[in-house]
Amino acid sequence: MAKSGPKDRKKVNSSQDYELSHVATKMKVSIQQVVGAKRATGSNDRAVIESYIAGKRK
């Protein structure tokens, strides 16, 4: 079984649809935009992805 905890909660796993859906719903964007932000930033850190998406809105 994989370890989970505070560090794991700060990451977005692309293979888990519910994680992508959660971030997409929270940011009011599509799942494709979340995946695109993840690719563009090269990071799976939730805060980095959310700040990238927020920056694109402006």
C-alpha positions in Angstrom: 0.0 0.0 0.0 1.3 3.4 -0.9 2.0 5.9 1.8 -0.4 8.8 2.1 -0.6 11.8 4.3 0.1 15.6 4.3 2.7 15.4 1.5 0.5 13.3 -0.7 -2.4 15.7 -0.3 -0.4 18.5 -1.8 0.0 16.7 -5.1 -2.3 16.1 -8.0 -2.1 12.6 -9.5 -3.2 12.6 -13.2 -4.1 9.0 -13.1 -6.7 9.7 -10.4 -9.8 11.2 -12.0 -11.2 12.3 -8.7 -8.2 14.4 -7.9 -8.3 16.1 -11.3 -12.1 16.6 -10.9 -11.6 18.1 -7.4 -9.1 20.7 -8.6 -11.1 21.5 -11.7 -14.3 22.0 -9.7 -12.5 24.1 -7.1 -11.0 26.4 -9.8 -14.1 26.3 -12.0 -12.2 25.1 -15.0 -12.2 21.9 -17.1 -10.1 18.9 -16.3 -8.2 19.5 -19.6 -7.1 22.8 -18.3 -5.8 21.2 -15.1 -3.9 18.7 -17.1 -2.6 21.4 -19.3 -1.5 23.5 -16.3 0.3 20.4 -14.9 2.2 19.9 -18.2 3.0 23.6 -18.6 4.4 23.9 -15.1 6.1 20.5 -15.0 4.9 20.2 -11.5 2.2 18.1 -9.8 2.1 20.4 -6.7 -1.5 21.5 -6.2 -0.5 25.1 -5.2 1.7 25.6 -8.3 -1.1 24.3 -10.6 -3.7 26.5 -8.9 -1.6 29.6 -9.1 -0.8 28.9 -12.8 -4.5 28.6 -13.6 -5.3 31.8 -11.6 -2.6 33.6 -13.4 -4.0 32.6 -16.8 -7.4 34.0 -15.9 -6.0 37.6 -15.6 
